[in-house]
């Protein structure tokens, strides 16, 4: 079974290699330099092969009558070959590095651009760390392949083939003897070495498990101490570390056996070649210089055969990286355009919104319908509130309005036209989202507000901040608008982050505004300030509000009460509260009772 899996894996790898040839387009603009680098690689390898021959000639020169001049001549040739090899290697490395760095920089840019063009369905099944790894680790793997591995593969092939040819010219009999023993010993050493590497990986995996125990214990040290489980955690760590020690000791036996094999096998093979060569010298069929050249060539060939396994493994890793990258490139893109905001070129929308019998299920959970025949309308400039328990489908409505997903059936209309008929980029440029958990980028406050409309002037940024009631607290910082917000805005409070997000949305000047529980995580004082900013932001815009605190939507033009993907009630705040057994009133009373209980506990 394992053999079938291995063969299948190889087929997949070679298929990926064929698919990966598409990535050659990023190297093609520099193929002239690449081919010149290959020429220098051949020349440096040829110079490398000349070195053993000249060393043999140097030994033979000592037996000649005019040995002084002969030795000098051969020595000068040796130094000349070394200089040439160094020169060829220098230019080969320079050219390969230039090609790889420029080509892979283009590949990194293309990969990042591709990721930005992908729909939300792609991101729902991938983790951020995985995608970051594709851009960094996988492309770095290709970088190593183009700069080092490929050159090493070609060089070793040249040495193996060229070395064997030169050995045959030296002595056919001794070459056949060498080929009968040395490659077998080298391949056995490679197989043994791979086994030991796998065993070493097992040790590392077990050590990682023991480190995980330490990490988990220290992260949850409060729970460990609260439940007095210090001894339990210590015993867990002892068990894993003792297992690591046992595995490592066993690995030590294998490494000792491998070292003994190297001494006996490889050095024994070299001794056997020298022994056989000495016999040929005694018979007058070989001279001492030729034997030295022969031994050096044999060492070169043996080393290259042994190194091929590692080079092949690195190529396989690169093939695997190629496969992962191609999965990204083959995913269907969103129909978006990379363009700067241009208000004059936008196809302006008024903001009238309608859901017509919309059914929807997320692609990862096709069997579970989130929206079921959803119908509602919002006139341009209306404020629509969505309320309901968790999982009712409120956030899904937002995602569909943003065009992150498409209905399975039914239609979403904007100003009476189906949403897919709009240019997606122009359409989204007229929307703004203020989420519950605001994400700020790790730059300045000014750059985070400007994100709503890149290219805005500082005056426009400050005007948006004033309308969002953020200007005063921004100026209270020593650096004002240049204050760095930290990763994800950690340097600011929740209320401050929300007002930055509102200023960002104001700068965008959207036709449709989406507010996803924008005040639910704030304290009462911050909520009051943010609510004032939101009321100003919603003026004259179609606003879809997901409300957690029902008291904040008293002024909504229409409240939609959702349950299990359907609208079960709708009306104004007063209309819904007037119903004696309505779902909205039930939710409102439940929330009010919880608030009273909380205040009572605090007063006690």
Rosetta blueprint (number, residue, H / E / L):
1 X L
2 X H
3 X H
4 X H
5 X H
6 X H
7 X H
8 X H
9 X H
10 X H
11 X H
12 X H
13 X H
14 X H
15 X H
16 X H
17 X H
18 X H
19 X H
20 X H
21 X H
22 X H
23 X H
24 X H
25 X H
26 X H
27 X H
28 X H
29 X L
30 X L
31 X H
32 X H
33 X H
34 X H
35 X H
36 X H
37 X H
38 X H
39 X H
40 X H
41 X H
42 X H
43 X H
44 X H
45 X H
46 X H
47 X H
48 X H
49 X H
50 X H
51 X H
52 X H
53 X H
54 X H
55 X H
56 X H
57 X H
58 X H
59 X H
60 X H
61 X H
62 X L
63 X L
64 X L
65 X L
66 X L
67 X H
68 X H
69 X H
70 X H
71 X H
72 X H
73 X H
74 X H
75 X H
76 X H
77 X H
78 X H
79 X H
80 X H
81 X H
82 X H
83 X H
84 X H
85 X H
86 X H
87 X H
88 X H
89 X H
90 X H
91 X H
92 X H
93 X H
94 X H
95 X H
96 X H
97 X H
98 X H
99 X H
100 X H
101 X H
102 X H
103 X H
104 X H
105 X H
106 X H
107 X H
108 X H
109 X H
110 X H
111 X H
112 X H
113 X H
114 X H
115 X H
116 X H
117 X H
118 X E
119 X L
120 X H
121 X H
122 X H
123 X H
124 X L
125 X L
126 X L
127 X L
128 X H
129 X H
130 X H
131 X H
132 X H
133 X H
134 X H
135 X H
136 X H
137 X H
138 X H
139 X H
140 X H
141 X H
142 X H
143 X H
144 X H
145 X H
146 X H
147 X H
148 X H
149 X H
150 X H
151 X H
152 X H
153 X H
154 X H
155 X H
156 X H
157 X H
158 X H
159 X H
160 X H
161 X H
162 X H
163 X H
164 X H
165 X H
166 X H
167 X H
168 X H
169 X H
170 X H
171 X L
172 X H
173 X H
174 X H
175 X H
176 X H
177 X H
178 X H
179 X H
180 X H
181 X H
182 X H
183 X H
184 X H
185 X H
186 X H
187 X H
188 X H
189 X H
190 X H
191 X H
192 X H
193 X H
194 X H
195 X H
196 X H
197 X H
198 X H
199 X H
200 X H
201 X H
202 X H
203 X H
204 X H
205 X H
206 X H
207 X H
208 X H
209 X H
210 X H
211 X H
212 X H
213 X H
214 X H
215 X H
216 X H
217 X H
218 X H
219 X H
220 X L
221 X H
222 X H
223 X H
224 X H
225 X H
226 X H
227 X L
228 X L
229 X L
230 X H
231 X H
232 X H
233 X H
234 X H
235 X H
236 X H
237 X H
238 X H
239 X H
240 X H
241 X H
242 X H
243 X H
244 X H
245 X H
246 X H
247 X H
248 X H
249 X H
250 X H
251 X H
252 X H
253 X H
254 X H
255 X H
256 X H
257 X H
258 X H
259 X H
260 X H
261 X H
262 X H
263 X H
264 X H
265 X H
266 X H
267 X H
268 X H
269 X H
270 X H
271 X H
272 X H
273 X H
274 X H
275 X H
276 X H
277 X H
278 X H
279 X H
280 X H
281 X H
282 X H
283 X L
284 X L
285 X L
286 X L
287 X L
288 X H
289 X H
290 X H
291 X H
292 X H
293 X H
294 X H
295 X H
296 X H
297 X H
298 X H
299 X H
300 X H
301 X H
302 X H
303 X H
304 X H
305 X H
306 X H
307 X H
308 X H
309 X H
310 X H
311 X H
312 X H
313 X H
314 X H
315 X H
316 X H
317 X H
318 X H
319 X H
320 X H
321 X H
322 X H
323 X H
324 X H
325 X H
326 X H
327 X H
328 X H
329 X H
330 X L
331 X L
332 X L
333 X E
334 X L
335 X L
336 X L
337 X L
338 X L
339 X L
340 X L
341 X L
342 X L
343 X L
344 X L
345 X L
346 X L
347 X L
348 X L
349 X L
350 X L
351 X L
352 X L
353 X E
354 X E
355 X E
356 X E
357 X E
358 X E
359 X E
360 X E
361 X L
362 X L
363 X H
364 X H
365 X H
366 X L
367 X L
368 X L
369 X L
370 X L
371 X E
372 X E
373 X E
374 X E
375 X E
376 X E
377 X E
378 X E
379 X L
380 X L
381 X L
382 X L
383 X E
384 X E
385 X E
386 X E
387 X E
388 X L
389 X L
390 X L
391 X L
392 X L
393 X L
394 X H
395 X H
396 X H
397 X H
398 X H
399 X H
400 X H
401 X H
402 X L
403 X L
404 X L
405 X L
406 X L
407 X L
408 X L
409 X E
410 X E
411 X E
412 X E
413 X E
414 X E
415 X L
416 X L
417 X E
418 X E
419 X H
420 X H
421 X H
422 X L
423 X L
424 X H
425 X H
426 X H
427 X H
428 X H
429 X L
430 X L
431 X E
432 X E
433 X E
434 X E
435 X L
436 X L
437 X L
438 X L
439 X L
440 X L
441 X L
442 X L
443 X L
444 X E
445 X H
446 X H
447 X H
448 X H
449 X H
450 X H
451 X L
452 X L
453 X L
454 X L
455 X L
456 X L
457 X L
458 X H
459 X H
460 X H
461 X H
462 X H
463 X H
464 X H
465 X H
466 X H
467 X H
468 X L
469 X L
470 X L
471 X H
472 X H
473 X H
474 X H
475 X H
476 X L
477 X L
478 X L
479 X L
480 X H
481 X H
482 X H
483 X L
484 X E
485 X L
486 X L
487 X H
488 X H
489 X H
490 X L
491 X L
492 X L
493 X L
494 X H
495 X H
496 X H
497 X H
498 X H
499 X H
500 X H
501 X H
502 X H
503 X H
504 X H
505 X H
506 X H
507 X H
508 X H
509 X L
510 X L
511 X L
512 X E
513 X E
514 X E
515 X E
516 X E
517 X L
518 X L
519 X L
520 X L
521 X L
522 X L
523 X L
524 X H
525 X H
526 X H
527 X H
528 X H
529 X H
530 X H
531 X H
532 X H
533 X H
534 X H
535 X H
536 X H
537 X H
538 X H
539 X L
540 X L
541 X L
542 X E
543 X E
544 X E
545 X E
546 X E
547 X L
548 X L
549 X L
550 X H
551 X H
552 X H
553 X H
554 X L
555 X L
556 X L
557 X L
558 X E
559 X E
560 X E
561 X E
562 X E
563 X E
564 X L
565 X L
566 X E
567 X E
568 X E
569 X E
570 X E
571 X E
572 X L
573 X H
574 X H
575 X H
576 X H
577 X H
578 X L
579 X L
580 X L
581 X L
582 X L
583 X H
584 X H
585 X H
586 X H
587 X H
588 X H
589 X H
590 X H
591 X H
592 X H
593 X H
594 X H
595 X H
596 X H
597 X H
598 X H
599 X H
600 X H
601 X H
602 X H
603 X H
604 X L
